Amino acid sequence: MTRRRLTPEEIELWRRVAARAERLHPDRPDPDPRAKPKPKPTPTRRSAARFEPFELGQKGQEKSRGHDLQTGLTERLANAPVQMDQKAFQRMKRGKLKPEARVDLHGMRLDQAHGVLIRFILSSQASGCRLVLVITGKGKHREEPGPIPTPRGVLKHQVPQWLRMPPMAQAVLQVTPAHQRHGGEGAYYVYLRRAR
């Protein structure tokens, strides 16, 4: 919005009002009504930011990493530290170790599958099994994805979390995706601790 200039009548009116008024600070000079007040510069974010001097040939600072998105489930399991014997772990990943027991959670609801998994893991540990196979399935593709993205295969994503929680956490030593001959992406190897 631009400021309009005062007319001569308005300036005269202002002088008459100012002549009758008592000044709060008599030692200050009279303001000129025709002068525009200079706006004070407001600090902006860019002017407030301090930049280090830069010279030609100098390397710039590294950019920040952007978003810190959570990695995929299989990548997290693959990058998890190995808790078991390294040689046995490599044989297990290559499908050379045969699971001693298996449970198939296909078609189960979450509450039903959770109870079955707890019973299976604890009874397998009690019977002395070391390597078991948990089959979750890959999950179905949904026809209508909706506004909130949901991962494909609810059981596939829940089972590793359940295995890290009590009461199963004390029994489980290592969880890793199964080899293709034992179900691939739709199954997990669960290496159990020895029963005490």
N, C-alpha and C positions, 0 to 999 in steps of 0.2 A: 504494500500500500504506500503510495507516494504522499508526501506531506504537502498540503497546499500553502501558498504564501498568504500572509495576513494583508487584508485591505487597509488603506489609510484610515478609514473610519474605525476599524477594530483596534488599530494601533493607538489612535487618539483616545478611545474608550479605555483601553488598558492603562494609559498614562494617567487618566483622571482617577481611576480606581486605585492605582498605585500611589498617587499623591495623597489620598485620604487615608490609606492604610498605614498602620504603625509597623515598623520593621522589627523583626525578631532579632536580627543581628545588624545593628546600624553600621558596624565597621566594614561590612562587605559591600563591594560596588554594585550598582544597579545592573541587572541583566538587560541586555538589549533584546526586545521582543522579536526583532526581525532576524536575529541570528539563529541558525539551526543548531540544536545541540548535536554534538558529535557522538555517535553511538560507540559504546565501549566494546572493544572486541571480546567476543566470548570464546573461551578456549574450546577448540574442537578436539576430538579424539586423536586426530592425526598430528595436530600441533602439540598436544600434550605428550605424545609418545616420543621417546628419546631414541634417536638413531645414531649408531656408531658411525664414525667417518669411514668412507669406503674409498679405496684407491684402485686404479686400474691394475689388473693382474692378481688382485687379492681374491681369495675364495669367499663366496657368500656363506652365510649361516645355513645349516641344514633346515629344511622345512619340517614343520611338525607332522606327525604321522596321520593327521586327519582323524577319521573315526576309529574307535577302538571296538570293532565288531567282534562278536564271539565267533570262534572258528567252528567248523562243522564237527559233528559228533565223531565221525570216523577219524578225522584229523586229530581231535583231542585224544582219542584212545590210542592212536598210533604214536603220539608224542608223549604219552604218559610214561613216567620212569618205570623201568623194568624192576619188579620186586622179587621175581623168582630167578632160578638159575638161568643164565644167559643162553647156554647151549640148549636146554630144554625149551626155552622160549622160542628160539629160532626154529627148532623142530616143530613146535606147536604151530607157529605162524605158517610154516610150509605145508601143514596138513599131515605131517609124518606121525604125530601122536594120535592115537585113537581115543576118543572120549569114552570114559567108563560108564557114563549114564547120560541120558538126554531127557529133556522135557520140551513139549511142543505147546506154545501158548497161542497158536493160531486161533482166531475167531473168539477169543475170550475178551470180556470187558476188563477194564483196568482193575476194578476191585477184586474180581475173581482171579485174574492173572497174578496179582500181587500176593494173595494168599497161597496160591499154588507154587509160586516161585520161592516163597519163604520156606514152605514145607520141603520142597525139593532140595534146596541148597543145604539146609540144616540136616536133613536125613542123609544126604549124600556125604556130607562131612563126617557124620556119625558112623556111617558104614565104611569109611576109609577111602572113599574115592578122592582122587586128586584132580582129574580133568573131567569136567562135565560140559555138555553142550546145551545152551538155552536157545531154542528156536522161536523167534519173534515174528518172522515174516517181514517182507519189505514194505508192506502197507499198500493201500489202494490209492490210485489217483482219484481225486475228487472232481466231480463234474463242475460244481460251483465253488470256486475258491473263497468267495466272500471278501469283505474288506480287510479282515485280519488274516495274514498268512499263517497257515498251520503246517507244521512239518509233516511230510509223508511218513506214515507208520508211527502211530502213537506209542505202541508197545516198544518198537525199536528204539525210541528216544527215552522212554521211561525206565527200561530195564537197567541200563548202566547206572542211573541215579539211584534206583532201589538197591542195587548191589553195594553201593557205597554207604548206605544208611543202616543203622541197627535194625534188626538183629543180625542181618547178613554180613555186615562190614567186618565183623570179627572172624568170619569163616572164609572170606574171599581174599585171595592174595593178588590175583591179576585178572583183568578183563580185557579181551581183545576181539576184534571181529574174526569170524571163522574163515577158514580157507574155503575155496570154491567147492571142494568135494564134500564139505560138511555144511553147506548152506550159504556160504559167501556173505553178502550184505544182510541177509535175513536171519543170521544166527550169530551167537557169541560163544567163544571159548571162555569158560570160567575156571581158573586154576584155584583150587581150594587149599587152605592151610591144613596141616596135619591136625587131627583131633587130639586133644590133650587129655 
